């Protein structure tokens, strides 16, 4: 399987698979998919049938996610696991220390000075919840300058939402290949083996490690049948398998720890598959923004791309929200986000351009964290500019910010607080907001 030539959604002859809730069927060799049954006594071409379940067997039909894989060797053919040391990937809030209710911000995270692949370049910035309880998320950054070679990653603790900020990613997965550039996102299901190649060299981006219910499209409610992210724009790969023989190192995240083994051959040996549990990518340029055309700045929930629900309706385990290019037309309205305190905690990153509420100090490749009930909002310069702006229609362009939002309180990691990127002067951006009351 050569990433340059293997079937991919961007390649000629693509099946155009797309959408949440769809059932996909794809084969790299004609006749490799069994017809009429999932696990025949003898699968075609001498393959093994294997079921990958992303939900409990008895989950409601509309929520059940699983895929049947037809592979050259089943995943049980592997060596014994040994601990793998990667101190920067921290899971949940189990190691929580006392955290002050301060707003936090980080400058762009530095690139590594030694050869570092995606696995070793993952750093948890903040996390909440508990992976074993299947609640909460981790907000991570990756900084890498080397492709993964004969090495693959499996995350048993949660699914991984990848948000590239600098450099394209080639995701080689058990179910095929995805090419993902900045401005696009990719979702890798829990338990699926994958590796990351870096065609542009040094790369940086963000990861949401979701321990809770699988991410899905939000309900549209009064918006109606059209708007936000459309199912047809989420794309899945065609089946592709690796032919090059040789041993592989498998890194598995399990119970908040990393483990490694060596197996005799590639885990990327799936010749055909069908189902609805699959890696996917999405181009945020297809997001249909909804906004105000009369007055007042609407809530950021109208920018939700994906959501992971909790046991409380309307209060998400995780919302993935984007702020893409869009028109601003509201009359007699302060157009940047207003000053606010939320029950939800917000981890924010910037992929490109400038965020309208923080024109200074918040840079692509950086991040911010505003926990539950921590006040935040536009800096002094943004407030002054927006308060005096001519309210003609104008377009926010060349920008893409996002949030990982959760009902749980984020706990910053030692890397976040002591790794050198923390902006210790962040709170100064509001000091210019003087008392202007006129009796």
N, C-alpha and C positions, 0 to 999 in steps of 0.2 A: 504494500500500500504506500504509494508515493503521494504526499500531500499536494504535489504540483499537478498530478495527473489523476488521482483517485476521484471517483464521483463525489460531487458536492453540490449544494443547492445553487452555487454560482456557476457550475459547469454546464456546458451544452448537454442536452439530453436529460436534464433534471426533471424529476417527477413533479416538482412544485408542491411538495407536501407542506401543509401549513395548518395552523390553528389549534387552539385548546379544545379538547373534547372530541377531536377527530380521531378516527382509527386509521393508522398508517400500515402499509404493506409494501415491502421493498426487498429485492434480492440482487445480489451481486453476480450470481450465476443463475441462468435460466433453469427453472424447475426446482430450485432449492427450497421454495416455500411449499410446505405440505398443503394440499387442498382438502377442505372438508373436515379436517380434524387437526388438533394442535399438537398431539404427541402420539403419532402413529408408532406401531411396533418397530418399524424401521424407518427412520427419517430419510428423506432424499439425500443422495450423494454421500451416504455414510455419516451424516451429521448427527450431532446430539441436540435434543430439544431441552431447553432450559427456560424456566419462567422467572421473570424479574417482576416482583410485586412491590409497588410503591405505596399501597394502602392495604389495610386488612382485607381478607377475602370477603368478609361480609359487609364491607362498606356499601352504602347505597350505590346503585348502578351508575348514577350520574357522577359520582365522585370516585368511583373505582378506577385505579390507574395500574396497568400492568402491560408488559410486553412479552411475547414469546420470541426467544432467540434460538436460531439454528446455527450451531457453531461446530468448529472442527475438534475442539476439546472443551469439556465443561469447566466451569470456574473452580470446581473442586480440585483440579489438578494443580497443586501448588505446594510450596515448601512451608516449613514451620516459621512462625513469626517471631521476631526479636524486637525489642524496643528500638525506636529510632529517635534520635535527639534533634528536636527542632524547637528551641525554647521560645520562639516568638509567636507561635500559633497557640493562643490560649482560648479555652472554651468556657463559655458561660461566666457567671458572676461568682463561682465557688471560691475564688481567691480574692474576693472583694475586700478592700480596705476602706477606711473612712474617706469619703469623697465629698469635698465641699460643693455646695450648690452654686458653683460659678459657671459662667459661660466659658467654653474652651474653643480654641482655634489652633490649627496647625499650618505652618508654611508647607509648600510642596515637599513631599517626602523624598529624601536623597536616594540616588541610585547606588547600588552596591559597587564597591571598589575591587571585588574579586569575582570570579565566575560564579554566578548564582542562577539557578533555574527557578521555575514557578513555585515548586514545593518549598524550597529553602528561602524564597523571597517573600513568602506570606508573613505578614505581621498583623496581629490583632491590635486594633487601636482602641476599641471599646466593645464590651459584650454585656449581655443581659440574659437572665433566665438560666436554664439548665438543659443540656442536651439530652440527658437520660430521662428527664421529665417531658421531653419534646415540647419545650416552651422557650421562647426567646430567640435571639439571633446574635451573631457576631458580626461586627463591622471591621473589615480588614482592608489593608492595602497590599498590593504586590509590587515589588520592584525587582526586576529580573533582567539579565543580560545574556542568558544562555538557554537554548532550547533543551527540553527534556529529551534524552536519547532513548536508550533501552530502559525506560523507567515509566511507570504509570502510577496514578493516584486514584484511590477509592475512598470516598468519604461516607462512612456509615452513620455519622452523627447528624448530617443534614444535607439538604440540597444547596448548590452554590450558584448564586447569581453573579456573573462577571460583568463589570463595567469598565472596558478599556478606556484609558485616558491618553496614553502615548504609545504608539506602536500597535500594529495588527497582531492578532492571535490566530494561530491555526490550532483548533481543538480537534485532536484525533480521539475519537470515542469508540466504544464497543459497537455502536450503531452507525458509525460513519463519521464524516469530517465536516466541520463547520469553519468557515473563514469569517472572522469577526474583527471589525475595525472600530476605532473610536467613533462614537455616535451610534453604534449598535450595542446590544447587550446579548448575553448568552446565558441560558439556564441549563445546568447539569443536574440531573436527578440524583437523589441520595442512592449510594451503593453502586453507581455506574463507573467503570474504569475509564480514565481519560488521561491524556498527556497534552502538554502545551508547547507548541513550537513558535519561535519568534522570528518571522521573516524580515522584520525591520530592525533587528538587533535590540538594544536596550528598550525595555517596555515598562510601563507603570499603569496601574489602574486600581479599581476598588472591587471588593467582593462582599456580598451579603451571604453569610453562612446561616441558613434558616433551619433552626432545630425543630420548628413547629409544623403546623399543617402546611401542606404543599401550596406554593404560590399559584394563584389563579387570577383570571380577569375579575375585576370588581363588578358588582351589579350596577346597572345604569340608572335605575329608579326614574325620577322625573325627566332625566335627560332623554329617555326614549331608546329607540333601537339603534341609533347611530351616535358615535362619539367615542372619545378616548382611544384606547387601543383596540383594533379590530382583529378577531381571531384569524382571519385569512392572512395576516401579515406576519404571523409567527411561523417560522420555517424549520423543518426537521431535515436531517440528512438522509441521503440514500445509503443503502448498505454498502460497506467496503471493508475488506479485510487485508491484513498484512501478510505478505508471503515470505519475507526475509527471516530465515531461521536464526535461532540464538536465544540465549537466556535473557530474562527480564527481571528487573527489580520492581516489586510491587510495594508501594507505600500505602498503608491503610490507616485512616483515622477512625478510632474506635474507642468510645468511652472517654473522649477528651484527650487521648494520648495518640501518638503516632507509632506505628509498627511497620516493620519491613520484612520481606522474605525474598527469596530468589526462586523463580520458576523456570522451567526448562525452555519455555517458548512464550510467544506473545499472547497477551490477553485480548488482543484485537483480532479475533478469529471468527467473528460472527459473519456468516455468509448471507444470511437472510433473517428478517425479523418482521413481526407485525404486532400492533398494539397501540396504546395511547400514552405510554410512559417513554419519553424520548427527550434527548437534548434538543434545544431549540434556540434559534436566534431571532432577534427583532431589531428592526431599524427604527430608531426613535423619530426619524423624519416622517414616518407614517402616522405618528400620534396626532389625533384630531383634537386640538385644544378647544376647550369650552371656556368662555369668559363673559364678563359683564358688558352689555352694550347700553346700559343706562347709568347707574351709579353704584359706588362701593366696590371694594376689592373682594372678590369671592374667596372662599376658603380654599386652602391648597388641596383638599380632597378631590377637587375636579381635575387634578393632574395625576391621579393614581393610574399607574400602568398595571401593576400586579398587587395582589393582596394575599396575605396568609391570615385567615380568620382565627380567632381565639374562641373560648367557650362563652364569651360575652358578645352577643350580636352587636355589630357596629364598632367594636373596640378591637382593633387588629393586633394580632401577634406581630405582624410586620406589614407595612405598606411600602411599596416602592413607588416613589413619586418623582416626576421629572418636571423641569421648568425649561421648556424648549423655546425656540423663536416663536413669537406670537404678536398679534396686534393688541394695542392698548387704546381703548376708545372711550372709557367711562368719563362722564361729565361730573364736575364739582367733586372730584374724588382724589384722595391721596393714593397714588397708583402703586408704589412699592408695597410690600407687605406691611401691615400696621404693626405697632408694638403689641406684643402678646405674651401670655403665659399659657401653656398647654398641659393637659393631663398626659398627652403623648410625649415621648422623648424623641428628639430629632438628631440624627447623625447626617450631616450634609457634606457633599463633595462637589467639585466643579470640574467638568470634563474639558470645557473650552470657553473662551471669551470672558465675559464679566457678568457677575450677578448684580442685578439692579439695586438690591438693598445694601450691598457691600462693594462699592466700586474700588475701594482701596483695601489692601491687606488680605483679601480672600482670592487666592490665585489657583489656576488649574493645577491639579495634582495635590492640593491641600485639602483640608477638611475642617469642620466645626462640629461642636456637640452642645446642644441645649437640652438638658434633662428636664424631667417633669417639673413644671412650675418655675423654671428658671426664666426670668424675663429676657427678651431679646427682640431685635427688630433693626430697622435701618440705622446706619451710623449717622453721625451729625452732618456730614457732607451730603449724604443721600437725602436726609430729611430736608435740609435747606434747599437743595436743588428741586426736589419733588414738590415742595410747598410753593415754589415760585414759578414752576414750569407753566408754559402756555399749554392748555389742555386740548391741543389738536390731536387727531389720531396719529399715532406713530407706532412703528414696529420695533420691538426688541429683537435684534438680529445677532447672529454670530455668538450665540450663548447656549450652553447646556449645563444646567446644574441638576442635582438630584438629591433626594432624601431617602434614607432607610429610617422609617418611623416605627416605633414600637410602644406598646402599652407598658413595657417594663423599663426600669431605670438602667441606663448604661453605666458600666463601670470601666473607666479608662485603665489601660494596662501600664506596667512600668515602661514599656517601649514608648507609649504615647506621652507619658509625663517626663521621661528622662532621656528620650532618644535624640533630642536636639532639634526637633521640628516644632515644638510647642511655642506658640506666639504668646509670650509672657505679657505683652503690652495690649492684648486684645481688648480689655475693658476700657482702655483709653479712647476707643473710637466713639464712645457715647458721652465723654466728658464735656463735649461742646454743647450738649443739650441743656441750655440754661432755662431757668424759670422766666417765662415771658408773660406771665399773667398780668392783665391790665384790668383793674377794678373799675 
